[in-house]
Amino acid sequence: MRVLLLSTYELGHQPLGLARPAADLLAAGHEVRCLDLAVQPLDEDAVHWAGLIGVSTPMHTATRLGVRLAARVRALNPQAHLTFYGLYASLHADVLVPDHGDSAIGGEFEGPLVALADALAVAALAARDPDGGARHASRVEPILGVRTAHHDGGVALGRQQFSLPRRDRLPPLEGYAQVDLGDRRKLTGYVEASRGCAHRCLHCPIAPVYGGRLRVVQQDVVLEDVAQLVRLGAEHITFGDPDFFNGIKHSLRIVEELHAAFPSLTYDATIKVEHLLEHRQHLETLARTGCLFVVSAVEAVDDRVLRYLDKGHTAADVETALILTRAAGLPIRPTFMPFTPWLSLDGYLALLAWVRRQRLIGNIDPVQFAIRMLVPRGSSLLGTAALAPHVGPFDAETFSYRWAHPDPRMDSLQEEVAAAVEAAGCAGDPPAQTFVQIERLAQRLSGGGSSRGVEDDPGTLVRAAFVPRLTETWFC
């Protein structure tokens, strides 16, 4: 089968959503082409060539872009079988099929995707159609993990032996996000040591798909993948695991091995607040083996909001984590979701004041102050008493349930902050300047006085050393 794999957006890094399935499809004897439309134009000849077209949907933004792409692809090649695969294909299979595609594959998608290609190849051969004209799902038998208009194959979550990603099918690292050290930047590779998550935070899209399951990528595969990235020029690695300490023994073995093999290689990882506290004795290991910073989904510093999200930590825990990471010489880059139905305007101002007190302005990408809660299909928040008074109908265009804040000022503030952050990013404004602008927007709505400017606020707007960061700041 001629297979074309397409990615629209994967957080600014080389898409594993292409490299991983490409390896398995090639090993199964299929012809594979990959296109990352975040950095490449759509090759219409490749679309015409394909009998199976897969659109990677690992996240919300990629799903919205993928649906637009699917319409264009179907117009170019209506005979190809078009499938969506990835985390959001699990959540939104009933929306994606049959309106936008012929099938949807979620969870551990590599095996079902290969099985689909195998089945389509057999169907095409039986129809004496070497070009693979097998769009209609009725041409193939039901496949575990593949949802079509005729059969719900469920979500495949079984353990698998991961293949070495085919990086040779992707554009070079130079076209992707890099780690910014302030005085220079490093080419950055993206790997995963695990998928899924052992936790079930209610707002997280992973929880309703994996249900607390963790799928570990074999250590030799991770190490070999990093080695090939180093050969491609990477000097820094981002571990994209939902939580790097979910399988802490596995993760620590990997970073120790990598540090021994590549002593100058640096990395970053994402770790929950509660894991930073639980495994505090291992923070020094991260710093010693080259971890430049840790991303942690703080989400809020309001305990009521944290309870509604079932985050597993409190505001006091966050402050303890900051003390521990600072003592270990390990900068933390918190992420937030400040726009929920439960945080008031006073609460938003309290969050900004907390960031000032904790001297974290330079640690936080300004977009984090604009994030609005998404409620996708299947969200664990649906049906909770906290969300019920605020949630509206599902919007198939945005792939999220609508909700409105009980204080209309908060919805207006979110739009204003998002616009200010986007404009500041385009202008290259420093985070501290953008932070002050956000404060002024919130204070104006509250009727309070305006914040002082960066230049005359040396006491609270701390001019700290540059905190390493990735040049791509979007997270969903």
Secondary structure, 3 states (H helix, E strand, C coil): CEEEEEECCCCCCCCHHHHHHHHHHHHCCCEEEEEECCCCCCCHHHHHHCCEEEEECCCHHHHHHHHHHHHHHHHHCCCCEEEEECHHHHHCHHHHCCCCCCEEECECCHHHHHHHHHHHHHHHHHCCCCCCCCCCHHHCCCCCCEEECCCECCCECCCCCCCCCCHHHCCCHHHCCEEECCCCEEEEEEECCEEECCCCCCCCCCHHHHCCCEEECCHHHHHHHHHHHHHCCCCEEEECCCCCCCCHHHHHHHHHHHHHHCCCCEEEEECCHHHHHHCHHHHHHHHHCCEEEEEEEEECCCHHHHHHHCCCCCHHHHHHHHHHHHHCCCCEEEEECCECCCCCHHHHHHHHHHHHHCCCHHHCCHHHHCCECCCCCCCCCCCCCCCCCCEEEEECCCCEEEECCCCHHHHHHHHHHHHHHHHHHHHCCCHHHHHHHHHHHHHHHHCCCCCCCHHHCCCCCCCCCCCCEECCCCCC
